[in-house]
Amino acid sequence: MELTAREIDIATPTPTVILHTADAEELGAHPLDRIRIDRNGRTYTGVVETTTELVEEGMLAVTSRLGHVTGPVSVSLAPKPRSVAHIRSKLEDHELERPDIEQIVHDINRNRLTDVELGAYVSGLHANGLSHEETRHLTEAMTAVGERIVWSEDVVADKHSIGGVAGNRVTPIMVPIVAAAGVTVPKTSSRAITSPAGTADTMAVFCDVEFTTDEMRAIVEETGGCLVWGGGVDLSPVDDKIIRAENPLSVDPPGQIIASVLSKKKSAGSNRVLIDIPYGEHAKVTSLVGARELADDFRLVAEHLDIDIACTITRGGQPIGQGIGPILEARDVLAVLDGDGPLELRLKSVRLADILFDLCDVDADAAELLDSGAARSKFQEIVAAQGGDPEVEREDLSPGGRRHVVTAGRDGLVMTIQNRHISEVARRAGAPRDPGAGIRLHCREGDQVAAEDELFTIYAENAGKLTEAVEYHAEVEAVRIGDPDEALIERR
């Protein structure tokens, strides 16, 4: 079929072409089919969308993802990428070979898969998992795509938490502690997938987090460390495209977690990596057995990548900090760096930093670096290097102006603070998209409370979102109050 192509200013994740419905019927093309476009000896492939309004018959609209294609073109049906068959195979619970996985990663990197196909890939991993061999092949394939950083230092450190625990904002405290000891720590972090804030969301409160690889290198060479968004640098770029598919499904398959984390670390040039695996009834990993199995899997893959790794298994049954959401978590970070703040957040940050020092064979004391102000000064250096205000104080960071205080409905003990529900309340309030949205906890599990005592405050920037968060909490009871006798029974 002969058509005339023109560009259309519509942002799409995949190379997309828009056909008039009549032309699509004549061609035999349906939405999400692929068509081949030939012009002046060059061939392009695009995913079909149909319309009766945006283009007229005889015309073909192409998005910028496809490239600059204008003028007369020849159009024909194109086959699906070969990786679609491999994705279908994974959905049927078949183990994939190395070439199959490499083809999937290649097609994801080239934006050849539709959102539906990418969602099917994530669903297959979530439903059927990955074997050790599949996980290793996936990690190596993801590492091979994108840039790689090589540092002159022999020891390059990093840390990652698999997430699932609200308020677990250890990284912005650990990185300046470790960098203050003279250890190079180029930290790339993700934005939230299933939580009210990722490390990158919290750091964005203080400074820029989107940098090129060269800019990231310059920041690290200046300060010894960085706290940047992994999606802004071209390190294992396939990971960020997979995260985009995981977001709406709120899933994070274990094998994909390992491949995601270690491909990023290897690409960033890190060779000493600490993995924090929180577990608890309402965490991402629910059991100690599951946490140990995941730690073993991390070690097996890291060994193949020549990364020295340590895995810590920590309790994640309840939130770590008091703040949940970008600004509220940023306030906790500053409080701990200032020698104050939530005790659990301080203790975990210090303990993990000391473990990373041991892994790096560095004689340093994390508590001393924190208490002396050295970590606070290093944090200010990093913030300044990333374009932020190094003099920002907690009082300068204001949460959303709309708020609702949740109180205890009875006397008793705080039995549970469910990570999943408390995180969802914060997300319904607008976090992380609205930086000021979130929750401030006023209690911990095991606290004795009286009726009408404040349990937590919900903050929002939008009245409608605040109402939605309050209504959701009324349905799920994120903080449960029980009798002391009930607590004794549960402990037994």
Helices and strands as residue ranges (DSSP letters): E 2-7, E 16-20, H 21-27, E 34-39, E 42-51, E 59-62, G 64-66, E 71-78, H 83-91, H 98-109, H 115-128, H 132-144, E 157-161, H 171-180, E 185-189, H 199-203, H 213-223, E 225-229, G 230-232, H 237-249, H 254-267, E 272-279, H 288-304, E 308-315, E 323-324, H 326-337, H 343-359, H 366-371, H 374-385, G 394-396, E 402-407, E 412-417, H 419-428, E 438-441, E 448-449, E 454-460, H 463-476, E 479-482, H 484-491
